[in-house]
């Protein structure tokens, strides 16, 4: 190769290196690139699980769409029984994941709980099956509530569930707005 060809190659390589240095310098002067995080769209509605019990044909957990209403899950559960007090609940309330809807019977004490309507369960008169429907209770705790009630007498306050060591405080905190000791 001639000296002239070698010089052309060296100049071309020097030009490429110089262009790379200039590009790198300008890129650094503009600061770091913005970090982009691609989060899933949380506004999309999807399936939710809702528990409905009380005066209905088929109590249980139903898969619904976020934003459906109480009337929709009532329909899915086969409708209400003849002794259901539908006037005591708001059938237009929108559902959310993990909601519990209790359709009260005529004469039951009714209160609103976390966006859904429910009737309070009297821990002094409820059967083990009714207590079992409370969140976090299950068969073991429901039996313990009934046994303690029979052995030590009726509960004066719902707080006695913890004082008598029938259920743990964390479980009590989940159900305290759903239960009563009164009529």
N, C-alpha and C positions, 0 to 999 in steps of 0.2 A: 504494500500500500504506500501511496505517496505521502509526503509530509503535508501536502495540501488537503488530502482526504482525512488524515488524522486530525488536522486542525478543525475541519468542519464538524467532525464527530464530537470533538471536545467542546466546541462552542455550542453545539446543539444540546449536549448533555448538561453543560453549565446553564443553558437557558431553561431547561426543564427543571433543574434543581432550584434555580432562582425563582421560577414561577411557583414552585411548591412552597418555598420559604415565604414568599409574598402572600400566597393564599392562606397559609397557616397563620401568619401574623395578623392578617385582617380577620380571620375567623376567630382568633383569640380576643381581639379587641372588641368584638360585638358581645362578649360575655358568654356565660354558659348557656347552653340550650335549655329551653323550658322543659321541665319534666312533664310528660303526658301520661296520665293514668286513665285507662279505659275501664270504667266501672260499668257493671251491668245496669240496665235500665230498671230502677226500682219502682217506677210508676206503673209498670205493666201489672195488670191484675192477673192472678193465677188461682189455682185451686187452694182452698183453705179447708180446715177441718173444724166442724162445729158440733157441739154436743147438745142435743135437745132431749128433754125428759119431762116428766110430769104427766098431765092429763092429755096425752097424745096416743095415737094408735100404735106406733112403732118407735119407742125411745131408742136413741143410739147416736153414734157419731156419723155425720154425713159430710161428704165432700161437696163443697159449694164454691162459688166464685166470690172473691173479695168484693164487697159492695152489694151482694144479694141482700134481701131483707128477711126479717123473721118470718113473714108470711110464706116466703119461698121454702125455707127449711121445714116449716110446719106442713106444707104441701108434700114435700119429699118424705116426711115421716108418716104419711098416711092420714094426716088430718087430726083433728082433736076428738076427744071423747065427749060424751054427753054432759059430763060434769065439769067441763073446762070453763074457766072464767076468762074468756077472751077479752072482755072489757077491761080487765085488770092489767093487760100488757099492751105494749105498743107494737103492733104488727108491722109498722113501717120502719123500725130501726134497722139500720144497715149492719150486716154481719162482718166480723173480723176473725182472723185465725185464732183458734182456741176459745172462742166465745162459748158460754154455757147458757142455754135458754131453758128456763123451767116454766112450763105452762101450768099456772095454778088451778086448783079446783075451787069451786065456789066455797067461800068461807075461809080460805087460807090467807095468812098474812102475806102481803106482797110488798116488795121493795125493789128498787132499781140497782143493778150491780154491773159496773164496768161496761156500759153500753148495751147490755141486754137485760131483759126483765126476768126476774126470778122470784119465787116465793121462798121465804125463809123456812128452813127445816127445823122443827122443834126437836132438840136432842133428848128431851124427856119423854117424848111420845113416838118418835120415828122408829120404824123397824130397821133392822140391820141392812136390809136391801135399800131403803131410802137413804140411809147414811152413806152407804157404799157409793152412791151417785155423786157425792161431794168430791171436788178435786183433791187428790192426794190421800183420800181416806182408804178406799179399798176394803176388801173383806176382813182383814186382820184388825184394822183400827175400828171398823164399824162394830165388830163383835166385842172389842174391848170397851167401847162406849156403852153398849147395852149391858154388858156384864157389870161394869162399874156402877151404872145407874141402878141395877137391881140389887147389888151387894151393898152399896154405900148410900143409897137413896137418890132422889132426883137432884139434878144439878141446879144450884141457886143462880149461878152465872155461867156463861159459856167458858169463861176463863178457867173454871174448875177442870176442864179437860186437860189443861197443862198442869195445874196444881196437883191433881190426882195422878199425874204421870201416865195418862191414858194415851195422849198423842204428844209429839214434840212441838215446841213453840213454832218452828218454821211451818209445820202443817197447820197449826191453829191460825197463824197469820193469813194463810191462804183461804181459810173458810170462815173466819169470824164474822164477816159481813153477810154470810149465807145462812147462818144458824141463829137460833133463839132458844131461850128456856121458858119463855112465856106462852100464853095461850095462842 
